[in-house]
């Protein structure tokens, strides 16, 4: 994605401007039904096709995207149960961001939603309704589409995704009265309400600043100035300690772990020992069970 164009779009959206343009996403959608036996597979093939069309052909905002700027994401539904037109399973979601002026891509978001249930009969249309989701499946897809937009815009412009967080919040509020799982604020610590809260609550919203500093001022800068960019990344990681101190059970910490720990091994592979040690000392109390990966950050020569 071209940075200048994205920054301009972010500014437009933050200002509440209006523009027409292509759809926002280049989504790879998969539906895995291997756990289901004795069922016509056509229903899952049709579901995959409809989810794919919904994510790639819906216009979720008024922001302008040219075809080569569309946001890359992966949406993998694993069906665990299917009975009486009711699908239960989990949804693995990944959001990908290009690094400016390079061929490298980085993961912004990596999360498994285990609270996915919805009614679906083969051939049922998936229709976008901005005011009120038509059903729980479209509500889930709408929620993550807006969250993806929020995270992507935050990574290119300081807190540039505000409008999309607000839209995601309105979807959560609408669905909380639906009786469907995954939306209620105190239901569990890793449902959709908790994921959104991890970026919008005052105790943990520094994750939004991390998104911008880590990606725009860090990774993007490392292409031309590795030491300078890495230094900003090192500084940005302090947000994790803030979150850990304020809300140690926040799902924001596990999302960062699943999105970034492997990447950090590469980021610090050529860093001075003092910098590597400092990052290790910061991350180790937050991720005490990740000693193998954290040791690769501290001692890259042992990899």
C-alpha positions in Angstrom: 0.0 0.0 0.0 1.4 3.4 -0.9 2.1 5.3 2.3 1.3 8.8 1.0 -2.1 7.7 -0.3 -2.9 5.8 2.9 -1.9 8.7 5.1 -4.1 11.0 3.0 -7.0 8.6 3.3 -6.4 8.4 7.0 -6.5 12.1 7.3 -9.7 12.3 5.3 -11.4 9.7 7.4 -10.3 11.2 10.6 -11.7 14.5 9.5 -15.0 12.8 8.6 -14.6 13.4 4.9 -16.4 11.5 2.2 -15.0 9.8 -0.8 -15.9 7.1 -3.2 -13.6 4.3 -4.2 -12.9 0.6 -4.5 -13.5 -2.0 -1.9 -11.1 -2.0 1.0 -10.0 -5.7 1.3 -8.1 -8.3 -0.5 -9.3 -11.2 1.7 -8.3 -14.8 1.6 -11.3 -16.7 3.0 -11.2 -20.5 3.8 -13.8 -22.8 5.4 -12.5 -26.0 6.9 -15.3 -28.6 7.5 -13.1 -31.7 8.0 -14.5 -32.2 11.5 -18.0 -32.6 10.2 -19.0 -36.1 8.9 -22.0 -37.2 6.9 -23.0 -33.7 5.7 -23.4 -32.4 2.2 -20.1 -30.5 1.6 -21.8 -28.1 -0.8 -23.1 -26.0 2.0 -19.6 -25.2 3.2 -18.4 -24.5 -0.4 -21.3 -22.1 -0.8 -20.6 -20.5 2.6 -16.9 -20.0 1.6 -17.9 -18.4 -1.7 -20.4 -16.1 0.0 -18.0 -15.1 2.8 -15.3 -14.4 0.2 -17.6 -12.3 -1.9 -18.8 -10.4 1.2 -15.3 -9.5 2.4 -14.0 -8.6 -1.1 -17.0 -6.9 -2.7 -18.5 -5.0 0.2 -17.7 -1.3 0.6 -17.4 -1.0 4.4 -16.4 2.8 4.4 -16.2 5.9 2.3 -12.4 5.8 2.2 -10.8 5.6 -1.2 -8.7 2.6 -2.1 -7.2 1.8 -5.5 -6.9 -1.9 -6.3 -3.2 -2.1 -5.3 -3.9 -0.5 -2.0 -6.5 -3.0 -0.8 -5.8 -4.4 2.7 -4.6 -8.0 2.8 -6.3 -10.2 5.4 -6.9 -13.9 6.0 -10.2 -15.3 7.4 -10.2 -19.0 8.2 -13.4 -20.5 9.6 -13.0 -24.0 11.1 -16.5 -25.6 11.5 -16.7 -27.7 14.7 -20.5 -28.4 14.7 -23.2 -28.2 12.1 -26.7 -29.2 13.1 -30.2 -27.7 12.3 -28.6 -25.0 10.2 -26.5 -23.9 13.1 -22.7 -23.6 12.6 -20.4 -23.5 15.6 -16.6 -23.1 15.2 -13.7 -20.7 15.4 -12.4 -18.0 13.2 -8.6 -17.4 12.7 -8.0 -13.8 11.6 -4.8 -12.2 10.3 -4.3 -8.7 9.1 -1.3 -8.0 6.9 0.5 -4.7 6.3 3.2 -3.9 3.7 6.3 -2.2 4.9 6.9 1.0 3.1 9.4 1.0 0.2 10.1 -2.8 0.5 8.6 -6.2 -0.4 8.3 -7.2 3.2 4.9 -7.6 4.9 4.2 -7.6 8.6 1.3 -9.0 10.6 -0.8 -6.3 12.4 -3.2 -8.7 14.0 -3.4 -12.4 14.6 -6.2 -13.8 16.7 -8.5 -16.8 17.0 -12.1 -16.1 17.8 -13.4 -19.2 19.5 -16.9 -17.8 20.1 -18.3 -18.1 16.6 -21.9 -19.3 16.1 -24.4 -18.5 13.5 -27.4 -19.8 11.6 -26.8 -20.6 7.9 -28.7 -22.5 5.2 -27.1 -23.1 1.9 -27.9 -20.2 -0.5 -28.9 -17.8 2.3 -27.6 -14.4 1.0 -25.0 -12.4 3.0 -26.3 -8.9 2.6 -24.5 -5.8 4.0 -26.5 -3.4 6.0 -24.6 -0.5 7.5 -27.3 0.4 10.0 -28.1 -3.1 11.3 -26.3 -6.4 10.5 -28.7 -8.8 8.8 -27.5 -11.8 10.9 -24.8 -12.9 13.3 -22.4 -14.0 10.6 -22.5 -10.6 8.8 -22.2 -8.9 12.2 -19.0 -10.8 12.9 -17.6 -10.0 9.4 -18.6 -6.4 9.7 -17.0 -6.2 13.2 -13.6 -7.5 12.0 -13.7 -5.5 8.8 -14.0 -2.3 10.8 -11.4 -3.5 13.3 -9.0 -4.3 10.5 -9.6 -0.8 9.0 -9.0 0.8 12.5 -5.7 -1.1 13.0 -4.5 -0.4 9.5 -5.2 3.3 9.7 -3.6 3.5 13.2 -0.4 2.0 11.8 -0.1 4.7 9.2 -1.3 7.8 11.1 -1.4 8.5 14.9 -4.7 7.1 16.1 -6.0 7.5 12.6 -8.5 4.6 12.9 -10.9 6.3 15.4 -13.9 6.3 13.1 -13.6 2.6 12.6 -13.3 1.8 16.3 -16.5 3.7 16.8 -18.2 1.7 14.1 -17.0 -1.6 15.6 -18.3 -0.4 19.0 -21.7 0.2 17.6 -21.8 -3.3 16.1 -20.8 -4.7 19.5 -23.6 -2.7 21.2 -26.2 -3.8 18.7 -25.3 -7.5 19.0 -25.2 -7.5 22.7 -29.0 -7.7 22.7 -29.1 -10.4 20.1 -28.5 -13.3 22.5 -25.5 -14.5 20.5 -22.2 -15.3 22.2 -19.0 -13.4 21.8 -20.4 -9.9 22.2 -21.1 -9.3 25.8 -18.5 -7.2 27.7 -18.1 -9.5 30.8 -18.7 -12.8 29.0 -15.0 -13.6 28.9 -11.6 -11.9 28.4 -11.0 -12.9 24.8 -14.3 -12.4 23.0 -15.0 -9.6 20.4 -16.0 -7.1 23.0 -12.7 -7.7 24.9 -10.6 -7.4 21.7 -12.2 -4.1 20.9 -11.8 -2.9 24.5 -8.1 -3.7 24.4 -7.6 -0.9 21.9 -10.2 1.6 23.1 -10.1 1.4 26.9 -8.0 4.1 28.6 -5.9 1.5 30.5 -4.8 -0.2 27.3 -5.3 2.2 24.4 -1.5 2.8 24.3 -1.5 -0.2 22.0 -2.8 2.2 19.3 0.3 4.4 19.8 2.4 1.2 19.6 0.8 0.4 16.2 1.9 3.7 14.7 5.3 3.9 16.3 6.3 0.3 15.7 5.1 0.3 12.1 5.3 3.7 10.6 8.2 5.1 12.5 9.9 1.8 13.2 9.6 -0.9 10.5 9.1 1.6 7.6 12.1 3.5 8.8 14.3 0.4 9.1 14.3 0.0 5.3 16.6 3.0 5.0 17.9 3.4 8.5 17.9 0.1 10.4 19.4 1.4 13.7 17.0 4.4 13.8 13.9 2.4 13.0 14.8 -0.4 15.4 15.4 2.2 18.2 11.9 3.5 17.7 10.5 -0.1 17.9 12.5 -0.6 21.1 10.9 2.5 22.6 7.5 1.6 21.4 7.6 -1.7 23.3 7.2 0.2 26.5 3.5 0.3 25.8 3.4 -3.4 26.5 4.6 -2.8 30.1 1.9 -0.1 30.5 -0.8 -2.5 29.4 0.7 -5.3 31.6 0.8 -3.0 34.6 -2.8 -1.8 34.1 -4.5 -4.9 32.8 -2.3 -8.0 32.9 -5.0 -10.2 31.5 -5.7 -8.0 28.5 -6.1 -9.9 25.2 -4.0 -7.1 23.7 -0.9 -8.8 25.1 -1.6 -12.2 23.5 -2.5 -10.6 20.2 0.8 -8.8 20.2 2.6 -12.1 21.1 1.0 -14.0 18.3 1.6 -11.2 15.8 5.0 -10.0 16.7 7.3 -12.2 18.8 8.7 -14.1 15.8 9.2 -10.9 13.9 11.1 -9.4 16.8 13.7 -12.2 16.6 14.5 -10.8 13.1 14.3 -7.2 14.1 16.9 -7.6 16.8 19.1 -10.1 15.0 21.8 -7.4 14.4 21.1 -5.2 17.4 23.8 -4.4 20.0 23.8 -6.7 23.0 22.6 -4.0 25.4 19.5 -3.3 23.2 18.7 -7.0 22.9 19.1 -7.5 26.7 16.9 -4.5 27.4 14.1 -5.9 25.1 14.4 -9.3 26.7 14.2 -7.9 30.2 11.0 -6.0 29.2 9.3 -8.9 27.5 10.2 -11.8 29.8 7.9 -10.8 32.8 5.0 -10.2 30.3 5.5 -13.5 28.4 7.1 -15.9 31.0 6.1 -19.0 29.0 7.8 -17.8 25.8 11.4 -18.4 26.9 12.4 -20.1 23.7 11.5 -17.2 21.4 12.7 -14.6 23.9 16.0 -16.3 24.2 16.4 -16.0 20.4 16.0 -12.2 20.8 18.6 -12.0 23.6 21.1 -14.5 21.9 20.6 -14.4 18.1 23.9 -16.2 17.6 22.4 -19.3 19.1 19.6 -19.4 16.6 
